[in-house]
Amino acid sequence: MLWPGSASWRSGGIPDPVQAHVGRLLAEAESHERRGERRAAASFYQAALKAAQEAGQLPSEFRPPLERAQRFLRQAAEEYEAHLERVLARTEAGPRFTEAVDILLGRKAVQLQQPSAFYFPGLPQRPFYAREEFPWAPRLESETAAIRAELQALVGDEAAFQPYVEAERNRPTQDFHGMLGDPSWGAFYLWRDGALVEENAARCPRTVEALSKVPMTRIGARTPSVLFSLLRPGAHIPPHTGMLNSRLICHLPLVVPPGCWLRAGNEVRAWEEGKLLIFDDSFEHEARNPSDALRVILLFDIWKPELSEAERAGVSTLFEAIDGFGG
């Protein structure tokens, strides 16, 4: 097929240079395709489609070959994916390698820490941490039944849980993904803004005692933050990121109906009652309760183990200074 830019193409004199460029790319792609050189053909078809998109409006005769280029690339992508899967089926490189291949094939995006307020450099890009990495975890997990018993007394009290997303008195109202004031994501705080909520703590003495052995973060008037987090049937916490990457969020699952899940980065985990789930909330994360029953966890935060004591003190001092500025 002859395209603008080829020696035999003429249309009243000098061809349009953009159309000629697209035409040459299409002609080269077709030439490679005829010779069975599919990777080379794909490369030129991709370049032709990109050039056509940048050119904007092209004459109507370009539409059929450009549509054919798209079909060729879709088929080539499917063949390429199938080829890799056949070869890689013989490997046992583990979940990190599987995620790398998913990113290569465009199935998943690159996921990195994206804290909304404060980034601490040099920390590992790990969405999840293993509970076995924390010596205090078994003791807390052993208290699951006692903590759940205190929770059950709260669940029957509708007024006990408040919407997790609330307006701040001295800040402009911002609706978090439509969840402002939404009771489907509820919270019962034991510590809030760094201070023990005395009235609530009195209702959960065994829980407070169990947490006293946990090395929670202490950042001025911000943390610890400890709460029973409740998701009502059908509730979905939309994708979002936390404020800083120097901490980890811990979930002790207490009531977990089948099908509930948490995603952090590219990893999706199901909660298991009595087994801590520990993740970095500076990665994009979301959660869903697709069941017809309540899901409740105990939520708190700890320092990332990679931070030294001096670095932890530095973060605390920094946020105390931030909060102390301007009233």
Helices and strands as residue ranges (DSSP letters): H 17-34, H 38-55, G 60-62, H 63-88, H 95-104, E 128-129, G 131-133, H 137-141, H 144-155, E 162-163, E 185-192, E 195-196, H 198-202, H 205-211, E 226-231, E 236-240, E 247-255, E 261-264, E 267-269, E 277-279, E 285-288, E 295-303, H 309-323
